[in-house]
Amino acid sequence: MPEVIYKVDLPAFTGRNVPIKEIAAAIGKDAQYVRVGLQQGILKFGTALKVADSSEYSYYCSDKRVWEETGYFRNESQAV
């Protein structure tokens, strides 16, 4: 049987930190849902780090991981 080769065009990932509100809109959830999911480790497309001596968190969600987990991608040049 001949070998089948598939060509897949991947998005042009830049490591962009995708904003929580943008991710929430893309997956149809509230931004707080995304924040808590990241804090609890349930959502795997980003990290939530607690800011020292504070109750606040800092988030990083790379465009590649968001795409891998949700299928959502937006170039930086595209309007929100």
N, C-alpha and C positions, 0 to 999 in steps of 0.2 A: 504494500500500500504506500502511495507517495506521501512524503512528509508535507504537512500543511503548515504554512507560516502565516500568522496573522500580523497585520500592521496596525498598530495603535498609535494615534496621535495624542500625546500627553500635553496637558496645558503647560504654559511657560511659567513654571513655579519660580518665585523670587524669595520665598521665606517671609513674605508679607505677613504681618500680624493682623489677622482678620478680626475686625471689631465684633464684640459679643452681640451687639444689636443686629449686625448684618447676618451673623450666623443664625440668630434666633428667627429672623424674618425668612431666611432661606429654608429652615426646617419646620417652620410653622409653629414655633414655640415662643413663650415669653422669655425675655432676656434673663430674668431671675432663675428660670428653669435651667438655662444653660450655665449660669454662674454656679448654682448649687450642684449641678451634675459634674462640673469640672472640679469643684472643691471636694466632692465625695469620691472622685475617681471613677464615676459611672460613665461619663462621657470621655472618650479616649482621644479626641482630636486636639487636645490642648492641655495646658498645665495651669494650676492655680497656686500661687505662692502667697502665704500670709506675710504681710508687711510687718517687720519687727516692731514690737511695742504698739501694735494697733490691731483693730478688729477688721481692717480692710485687707483685701486680696489684690494681687496683681496677676493679670492673665496673659498668656501667650498661646495663640492658636495659629500655627503656620498654615499658609494656604495649601500646602501639599497634604498635610494631615487632615485638614477639613475636607479636602476633595476625596481623599482615600476613605474616610469614614462616612461622608454624607453625599458625595457626588457633586457638591457645590464648588464652583470656581468662578472667580471674577478677576479679570486683569485690573491692575491699578489704574489703567487709563480709562476703564469703563465707568460710566456714571453709576452711582448707587441707586 
